[in-house]
Amino acid sequence: MKKNIWRRRLAAAMAGGAVVSVASMAQAIEMANVTADGAGTSNPVAVSIASGQGTPNFFIESGAVTGQYPIRIGASATDDYTSGVLLTSVRENGGRSDGLGIPFWPISSITTTPIQGAAAPDGKLALVVDARVGSATVPANGNLAAAYFPFSEGWIGGTTRSTANGGNPNDQSVVHGVNLIDLQVGFNSVASGIHRVKIPTVTDSRQQGLLFTNHAKNEDNYSAVAPDPTGDGWIVATTHGGNALGFEPDPYTFVYLPYGTPNITMASIHGASGPNMQPTVMNKSGSPFTIVREGIGTYRLSIPGQTPSSGTLLTNTGGPISGSATSTTDNVLTYQAADNGTDWIIQTRDYGQGTAGNVIEPYLETPIAERSQAFQFAFMPFATPPTAPGPNITPLNLKDKVIGFNVAITEVDASQQAAPNNYGVVTEGTAGYRLEHLRQDRGDNSIAINGVFPSKQDGIMFGTISQGFRDNTTLPNNPSGQAAYGMIAAADGGAGWEFATHIADPGAVAGALQEFNVNFSAVFFGNDTPFSKAQAQATTGGSLTVALPGVNSLNDGILVAQVGGNIDSFAVATPDVNGANWTVKTYSNDTTATTNPVNWIYLPYEADNLVAGRVSANGTVVNSTGVGAAPGQFTLTKEAGSGSYLLTIPGKTPADGTLLLTPEATAGLEDNLLTYEAAGNSFRIFSIDQVTADERQLSFITPSLEDTNFTFAFIDYDLAPTLNPGGNFLAADFNEDGNVDGADLTAWKAGFGTGTTKAQGDANEDGKVDGADFLTWQHQFGQTPAVAAAGSVAAAVPEPSSLLLIGVAAAVGLGAVRRRS
């Protein structure tokens, strides 16, 4: 088990006059930059490790031939397979050619010996290089980076094998600390050639670390990897090139690198977004670095203080999403030193696509904006190689969060064929989160929260068009853009939530262009938040009944309903005349009844921090959380003309939160949908009369505004609605979460001079929020209720002088709690 490695390292250090502690004797990762000098696809080949570009116990064995380089870790190679995991990456961006001058781009694998078959391996490992040259697959030479992770130091990983060519990886696999889950077919396959790896200690693979993989067979295949959209492990694809993307159930290696592991700089990279199609770092740890896109499929990585000669860089292309291929699954990833000698040039190429004649040549490709990583990297310095993996970090729990945001969309190109079609910017959102618009397909929008695309296992999303009428024809170089109202739906089909924005009037669209770029706002409700809700519940015949025990649908609150799919449809929710339930119906954008999934959430009027109500077509508020100076205060008036209403919430603006809108169906008004736009500090709500199929048969009719019955809910980004479960709360615990803290000060500051309720900062229940309430907060800051749950101890009460200092410091330090992301 590599017993001689640490002894060799100790002897080398002592020979150099170094003083070595016991801690430094741990077996570190062994790694090297391997150079293969020789013709592209023929022998002889000279394989070496340049001086200073490897750790002491990584060796090239004799017997190297084109495309296969035996290696040895420590004194013996016969225990390498069972004692750890070998990973490798291609360290050159093409440039070689075969004997006929045809260029190729190599791909790397690792293999055990014997290479294939039922016989057990002899314990030895080799680096493998293959390439597709013309229409043929041949062994090839290429420069590589390689790293060996020993199990003895706690690295979690493994190498799978197959007993037959093309067979699924089976129970001859050597693994350490990992579960290979049999989901559908084969030993660990999601589908043929697509596998799931689950680390028992990892609760969210999207946030806690990276899984690096390699194809583990001597042929022209490679591996791709991405975290499952739910955080439940990683999806690994063993992929072959050719004229079409395909998967093969081949063996593979893998090792898990937790974020925060010392002496590793690593990151998950989203390929391109924004006006300049630049990469976004989704999650990372280690030393500071920069990465920029310099051209199609080409990225420059800079790590201050490090160079391509000072350590080993491992890279991995992005993988499938829940068993479905992405635009990056068929890409190969290579890199080489930049001309300045200090940076890395990383390239991603679409592998094996045909060009002229029989010549098949990979071409540079910038990954389009998917809901997943495009690639990942990990850099490890030779001078201080990593030893053991770090502990798993605690991931952000989205399930108990309410997070909102506003998104401004810029249309780039009206054509669905050109990419990118749009880009978005999160202009405002819930404080404390990194909110990024990272998808740039026409009408398809996804938001990453702290580098994670939320899934329906995390919670449920609702969106509202926040622009009213949008005129895309006015944008530069966009003569085929449309001018219309928009509609929005939200869906998670297994790859994470996305918002689909479509045009509200199909008759105004040339041809089949139905998707529409338009601004929107949204709210994410975690599954553990205390509201009744359902995700993508299928309807029958275009109708769904929602009945909640003890809830009167006419008076107790509102039901927010939205179509759950990437489709040009909308939902209406109508309370029963007896208050027993809601009937939800879905319609297409020509108002034909459809059978669509529905997302819904019930928001009771009793919820704290909620402003909501039912409104009749003439603008009369039927019932609500309150009007004027009452709790949940607001004013709503119907404006001149049809279908326009003005909502004003004192102290709040459209930059402070999202307005969720749902139409109610009444006779003659079943075909209306709702949007809003900012009107100064107020919200202007539009009710849009859709064009029915019957109306379109008579003449060309465009949508117009029409009065309608509807419900609304304002969701404050930084004071999300909550339900008071009852209990013992201190007077200054304005959000009643059991603690008097900075969040309560934020509530008091927002309500100062205007608020009337406890949720707005009224601690002494005198119907106003003033300095007396601040003094109560100051004296109770840091406390919990004196009467605690059985078996617990009430919090100690600070001295008054300490309270004063704490209160003043908190007031100053928290003065800018609200921020715009």
ABEGO torsion letter per residue (X at the ends): XGAAAAAAAAAAAAAAGBBBBAAAABBBBBBBBBBBBEBAABOBBBBBBBBGABBAABBBBBGBBBGBBBBBBEABAAAAAAABBBBBBBABBEGBBBAAGBBBBBBBBBBBOBABEABBBAGBBBBBBBBBBEABBBBBBBBBBBBBBBAAAGBBEEBBBBABBGBBBBAABBBBGBBBBBAABEAABABBGBBBBBBAABABAAAAEBBBBBBBBBBABBBBBBBBAAGBEBBBBBBBBEABBBBBBBBBBBBBBBBGBBGBBBBBBBABBEAAGBBBBABBBEBBBBBBBABBGBBBBBBBGBBAAABBBBBBBBBBBGGBBBAAAABBBBBBBBAAGABBBBBBBBBGBBBBEABBBBBBBBBBBBABBABBBBBBBAABBBBBBBBBBBBBBAAABBBBBBBBBBBABABAABOBABBBBBABBBBGBBBBBABABBGBBBBBBGGBBBBAAAEBBBBBBAAEBBBAAABBGBAABBBBBBBBBBBBAGAEBBBBBBBABAAABBEABABBBBBBBBBBBBAABBBBBBBGBBBBGGBBBBBBBGBBAAAAEBBBBBBBBBBBBBBBBBBBAAGABBBBBBBBAAGBBBBBBBBBBBBBAABBGBBBBBBBAAGBBABBAEBEABBGBBBBBBBBEBGBBBBBBBGBBAAABBBBBBBBBBBGAAABBBBBBBBEABBBBBBBBBBBAAAAAABBBBBBBBBBBBBBBBBBAABBBBBBAEEBBBAABAAGAGBBBAAAAAAAAAABGABABAAAGBAAGAGBBBAAAAAAAAAABGBBBABBBBGBBBBBBBBAAAAAAAAAAAAAAAAAABBBX
